Amino acid sequence: MNRVRQFRFESDLLDRFDRINEFLAANGSEVIRRLMEQYVAEKEEALKVKVETTLEMKENFPVDGEAYAVGKAENGKYFFAWGSEVPYVDEVPLYDVPNGECGIKWFGSKNEALAAMNEAVEAREPQ
């Protein structure tokens, strides 16, 4: 799904950008998308922290190949992670990733992280 976002540029920079794109027959939107992808990939890598320990993990839940996990990172904070990737990696993003199928949420205490995991488990288990 594409979304529209509006940006502001200095007129001179935008004129230069348009001239180069016209000469190269390049799509300006595609150029900006590629620059954004490069920037995001670099920052995502830079904004990772090592997992110090996994405190609790519920593997193959809610489906095979996925897990719910609570861990502590080197920064001293606790996280609840879920999905097929994040619970299994040695480094995790320093920020919340609220994606539905795979993500991470940060907490100030172990009890908060464990409570979040327990709440998620209870919501998925049949009554």
C-alpha positions as CSV (number, residue, x, y, z in Angstrom):
1,M,0.0,0.0,0.0
2,N,1.4,3.4,-1.0
3,R,1.0,6.4,1.2
4,V,1.4,10.0,0.3
5,R,3.8,12.2,2.3
6,Q,4.5,15.8,1.7
7,F,8.0,17.3,2.1
8,R,9.4,20.8,1.9
9,F,12.6,21.6,0.0
10,E,14.5,24.7,-0.7
11,S,13.6,26.0,-4.2
12,D,17.2,25.9,-5.4
13,L,17.7,22.3,-4.3
14,L,14.5,21.2,-5.9
15,D,15.4,22.9,-9.1
16,R,18.7,21.2,-9.2
17,F,17.1,17.8,-8.3
18,D,14.6,18.2,-11.2
19,R,17.3,19.2,-13.7
20,I,19.4,16.1,-12.9
21,N,16.3,13.8,-13.0
22,E,15.2,15.3,-16.3
23,F,18.7,14.8,-17.8
24,L,18.9,11.2,-16.6
25,A,15.2,10.5,-17.4
26,A,14.9,9.4,-13.8
27,N,11.7,9.3,-11.7
28,G,12.1,11.7,-8.8
29,S,9.8,9.7,-6.6
30,E,11.8,6.5,-7.2
31,V,15.0,8.4,-6.4
32,I,13.6,9.6,-3.1
33,R,12.3,6.1,-2.3
34,R,15.7,4.6,-2.9
35,L,17.4,7.3,-0.7
36,M,14.8,6.6,2.1
37,E,15.4,2.8,1.8
38,Q,19.2,3.3,2.2
39,Y,18.8,5.7,5.1
40,V,16.3,3.4,6.9
41,A,18.5,0.3,6.4
42,E,21.6,2.2,7.8
43,K,19.7,3.5,10.8
44,E,17.9,0.2,11.6
45,E,21.4,-1.4,11.8
46,A,22.8,1.4,13.9
47,L,19.8,1.4,16.3
48,K,20.2,-2.2,17.6
49,V,21.2,-3.4,21.0
50,K,22.5,-6.8,22.0
51,V,20.2,-9.2,23.8
52,E,21.8,-9.9,27.2
53,T,19.5,-12.8,28.2
54,T,16.1,-14.3,27.2
55,L,14.1,-14.6,30.3
56,E,11.1,-16.5,29.0
57,M,10.2,-17.9,25.6
58,K,7.1,-19.6,24.3
59,E,8.2,-21.3,21.1
60,N,6.0,-22.4,18.2
61,F,3.3,-20.0,19.5
62,P,0.9,-18.9,18.3
63,V,1.9,-21.0,15.3
64,D,4.8,-23.2,14.3
65,G,8.0,-21.2,13.6
66,E,6.9,-18.3,15.7
67,A,7.6,-17.4,19.3
68,Y,6.8,-15.0,22.1
69,A,9.8,-14.0,24.2
70,V,10.7,-11.7,27.0
71,G,14.3,-10.6,27.3
72,K,16.8,-8.1,28.8
73,A,19.1,-6.1,26.6
74,E,22.5,-4.7,27.3
75,N,20.9,-1.3,27.8
76,G,19.2,-2.7,31.0
77,K,15.7,-2.5,29.5
78,Y,13.3,-5.4,29.1
79,F,11.4,-6.3,25.9
80,F,8.5,-8.4,24.8
81,A,9.1,-9.7,21.2
82,W,7.0,-11.8,19.0
83,G,7.0,-13.4,15.5
84,S,9.3,-15.5,13.4
85,E,12.4,-13.3,13.6
86,V,12.8,-10.9,16.5
87,P,12.5,-13.4,19.4
88,Y,15.4,-15.4,17.9
89,V,18.0,-12.8,17.1
90,D,21.0,-11.7,19.1
91,E,20.4,-8.0,18.4
92,V,17.1,-6.2,18.6
93,P,15.8,-2.7,17.6
94,L,16.1,-0.1,20.3
95,Y,12.6,1.2,19.5
96,D,9.1,-0.3,19.5
97,V,8.2,-2.2,16.3
98,P,4.4,-2.6,16.6
99,N,3.9,-4.7,13.4
100,G,1.2,-7.3,13.9
101,E,3.0,-10.5,12.9
102,C,6.5,-9.6,14.1
103,G,7.6,-6.9,16.5
104,I,9.0,-5.8,19.8
105,K,7.8,-3.5,22.6
106,W,10.1,-2.1,25.3
107,F,9.4,-1.8,29.0
108,G,11.2,-0.4,32.1
109,S,10.8,-3.5,34.2
110,K,10.8,-7.3,33.8
111,N,7.4,-7.5,35.3
112,E,5.9,-5.2,32.8
113,A,7.4,-7.1,29.9
114,L,6.2,-10.5,31.3
115,A,2.7,-9.0,31.9
116,A,2.6,-8.0,28.2
117,M,3.6,-11.4,27.1
118,N,1.1,-13.1,29.4
119,E,-1.6,-10.8,28.1
120,A,-0.8,-11.6,24.5
121,V,-0.7,-15.4,25.3
122,E,-4.1,-15.2,27.0
123,A,-5.6,-13.3,24.0
124,R,-4.4,-16.1,21.6
125,E,-5.3,-19.2,23.7
126,P,-8.8,-20.7,23.3
127,Q,-11.0,-20.1,26.3
